[in-house]
Amino acid sequence: MLFGRKTPVLVSQRLELRLPKRTDYIPWITTRREGADFLKPWEPIRARDYNARSSFYHRIHWANRAANAETAFPFMIIRREDNSLLGALTLDNVRYGPAKAGTVGYWIGPEHARNGYMHEALNMVTEFAFKRLDLSRIEAACLPENEASRGLLEKAGFKYEGVAQSYLQIAGRWRTHVLYAQLRRDRRGPADAQ
């Protein structure tokens, strides 16, 4: 995997992970709209202007500021063979000092799900976090019934750590989430998810 210098770009055989740019708007909005029913059960209710071009451009500005400060890395997932935007994966809430931790969140268009793309992207971001940012812990949370996300996290080496009551508002309701984490140096054996 290659790491970019100033602006992080992560590259594998099939994927490129990079910050969003203005030309991503049409592929992004198309993928989001086509996957709306697929994504809706797992996501918060978005602001009315979330899909607006101007909001997307504001998020690009935030993405660049956050990446320069190394506090968040909102990566677009691009398939290299045809430059298709498949989804996004964000390493957010990056903390240094004694914590050395960050949180991942992700989504993928339904036509690209279950093809190993998100697993590959998650492994790339985890390696970036541990090797380039020197983090010690990567955290993730998902709804207990989201078997695809739980399977992804477990396959990528994340271990189940417990339950957080009323963790996030999803589809307009406070929802309990299951918590996972991957440690840079993990001596724990397999953790059985409940």
N, C-alpha and C positions, 0 to 999 in steps of 0.2 A: 504494500500500500504506500502511496506517495502522499506526503503532507505538503500543502502549499506553504509559502513563506509568509507573506504579509496577510493575505486573505486566505483562510484555510480552504483548501480543496482536497478532498479525500478521493482517491481513485483506486478501484479494484478492476478486475478483468471485465465485469459486466456493468459496473456502476460508477458514476461520478456524484459526489456529494459536495454541494457548493451553496453559498449564500444566494438568496433570491436576487433576481435582477428584473428590470422593467419588462423585458421581452418574455418573462415567465407569466405575465398576467393572463393572457388568453389560454395557454395550456392549463394553468392553475385553475382558473374559473371553470373551464370546460370539465376538467377532472372532478372538481368539487361538485358541480351541478349534476353530472352524470352519476356520481356516487352518492348523492344526497341521501337516498333511502338506506343505503348500505352503512353510511357513517352516522346517521341521526341517532341511533340508540346508544352510541358510545361517546357522544360529544355534548358539550354545553350548548345552550341556546346562544346563538351569536347575536351581536348588535345588528341593528337594522342595516347599517352601512358596511357590514363586514365584507361583502362581496364587491363593493364598489372599487373601481380602479384607484381612486384617490386613497382609500384605506389600504389597499395593497401597496401602493407607493410609500405610504407612511411606515408600513411594516418593513419595507426594504431599508428605509432610513434607520429605523430602530435596529434591524438586524446588523447593519454595518457598525453602528455605534457599539452595540453589545459585543460583537465579535472583536472589535478593536480593544475593548475593555476586558475581554476574555471572561465575561459574565454569562454569556449565552451564545449558542451557535445554532441558529435556525437553518438547517440544511434542506435544500431541495434535493430530492432523489431523482437522478437523471439516468435513464438507460443509455449507455454509451453507443450501442449499435445503431440507434435511430434518433438519439437526443430526445426521447419521450420523457415527459415529466410523469413519474409514477406516483409520487406522494411527497411526504416531508417527514423529517425526524429532527427534533430539537433537543439539544443538550442545554438545559436551562438551570437557573438558580445555582450557578457554579459558585462554590464557596471555597476560599483558600484558608490559610492559617491552620488552626488545629483541625478543622472539619475536613478539608480537601475532598469535597463531595459535589455531586451534581445530580440532576434529575432528567430523565429522558421521557419524551412523549412523541407520539408518531401517528400517522394515518397513511393509508394507501388507497388508491382507486380500486374498486371491486374487480375490474378486469385484470389487475396485476396481483391480486391477493393469492396467497398459497402457491407462489412460484419461487419462493426463497429469496425474493428481493429484500424484504424487510429484515430477514435474518442476516443477510449479508451487510445491509446498511447498519444495523444495530451493532454487529461485530466491528465494523469500521469505526463507528463513533466511540465505542468502548475502548478500542485500541488507541484512538486519538486522545481520549480523556486520560488514560493511564500513562501513555508514553509522552505525549506532547505537553499536556497540562499538569502532569504529575499528580492527578487525583488519586485518591485511595478508595473511593466508594461511588458507585453509580446506582441511583435509586429509580424505581418505576412503580406505578400503581395502575390497576385496572379494575373494572367491575368484576365481581366474583363469577358472573355467568359468561364473561367474555372468554370462552375457551380458546379461541384462536390467539388472543393476546397472551393469555397465560402460557399456552404451549410455546409460543414464540420466545417469551422471556426465559422459560425453563430450558429450551433448546439452546439458547444463547448463553447459558451458564448463570443466569440470575437465580437466586434462591428465595423461596417463600419466607417471609419474615413475620407476617401477621396481618391484622385487620385494622383499618382506620375507619371509625364510625363517622358518618356524614362528612366524608373527605372532600368531595367536589359536587357541585351542582351539575347534573347530567340530565339533559332533556327537561330542564326546569325543576328538577327535584334533587334535594340533598341525597347523595348516594354513598353508601359504604363501599370502600375499595379494599382489595387485597394488595399488600405491599411486598415488593421484591427488591433485592439488591444484589449487585455483583461487587466483590471486593478485588482489588488488585492482587492481593496475596490472601487467598481464601483457604483456610485450613478446615473449614466446616465440611462435613460430609453432605450427602444429598439431603435436602430439607423436604419433608413430605408436606405438600400443599393440602390444606384442609378443604 
